[in-house]
Amino acid sequence: MLKGKVLTLDNHFIRFILVGILNTMVGYGLFALFIYLGLHYSLAVLFSTVLGVLFNFKSIGRLVFNTNNNKRIYHFIGVYTFLYLLNVSGLWGLSSIGIEDMYVAGAVLLAPLAIMSFILNRKFVFNQEVNFEKN
């Protein structure tokens, strides 16, 4: 509480978390499938990211930010390219400090990448300011 008022998270963020759970299950499921099939982690991340981008663009755009503006796909791809590079760098970094299990390393990176994804999507893709409402 802050002077008798409760701070609540913006409704977009709550929807982003819920849609993000679905998107994460899809993305991580694809990543795990590609690792299981024997692909190098960088290719597993690449393929799961590429396949997940289209699904995520529509689910985040429609369910979180209430838009069907397909023109924003290029910005979305830019954000996901950046997230891909962060993900591969994180996996490399974790493997270099001894976390060789890519399933575990991928899971460790889920939360930080999700937070970064929300911020970048909100600011650069769907052009909405991050907002905390006071009740």
N, C-alpha and C positions, 0 to 999 in steps of 0.2 A: 504494500500500500504506500501511496505517496500523498500525504495531506488529505486523507479520506477518499482518494480516488484510486481505482485499480487500473493498472496499465494492462491492456490486452493487445495481443498481436493482431496486426492487420489481417483481415479475412483472406487476402491473397496468400499470405504466408501459410496459413492453416491449410488452405486448399492445395498449395504447392507441396506441403509435407505429405498430404494424403495421396495426391497424384504421384508424387515422388516415390512413395512406397511401391506403387504399381510399376512405375518406370524403372525403379531400381531392381525389382524382381525380374523384369524383362531383361534389362541390361546385364545384370550380374548372372542371370541364368544363361544368357548367350555367351558371356565371358567364360563361365565355368564349362559350358559345352565345348567351346573351342579349345580350352586347356585340356579337357578330357580327350578330345580328338587328336591331341598331340601338337597343336600349334604353339609356336613361341609366344610368350606373353605379349609382345608388342603387336603381333598379328591378331591375337585374341582380342586385345583392346580395340584395335583398329576395326575389325569386323563387327564386334558387338556395338561399337560406337556408331558406325555407319548404319547398321540395321536399326539401331535404337533411335537415331536422329529423327527419322520420319515419324515414327510412333510418338516420340517425345514432343516433337514440334506441335503435332495436332492435339495431343492430350494436354500439354501445358498451355498452349494458346487458347484452346476452347474452354477447358475446365478450370483453369486458374485465372487467366487474364481476359476471358470472355471475348475472344477474337478469332476470326477465321481468316485473317489477313495473310495470305500465302506469300505476299511480297517480302515478309520479314524472314523468310527461310534462309536468306543469305547471311543475315546477321546471326541467326540461330546457328548456322553451320560454322560461322566464325567463332562463336562462343564454344561450340563443341570441339572445334579444332584446338583451341587453347586448352580446354579441359582434357582432351586426349593427351596433349603434350605434358600437362601436369600429372596425369595418371601414369603415363609411361615413365616419367622422371621419378615419380613416387615409388613405383614398383622397382625400378632400378636401384633407387636409394635404399629401400627396405631390403632388397636382396643383397646389396653390398654390405649391410650391417648384420647379415646372417639370417634374415627371414627368407628362406628359400621356398617356402610353401606359397605359391602364387594365389591359392584360394584364400589363405589368411591375409596375405599382403593386400589383395584386392578388397577384402572386407574391411581392413584397417583404413583404407582410403575412402570408403563410402561416405562417411559423415562430412569430412572436410570438403570433398568434391561436391556434395549436395548443397552445402552452404554457399560455396563459390558459384555454383550453377544458378541458385536463386538470385543472388546479387547481380550477376552478369545478365541473366535473362530479364530481370526487372528493369535494370538500368539501360541496357543496350539493345535488347531485342523488342520488348514490349513497351519500352519508353515510359515507365511509370516510376515515380519516386518511391523509395522505400519509406514507409509511413508507419508510425506507431500511434494508435488512437488512445486518448484518455477518456475514460468513462467516469 
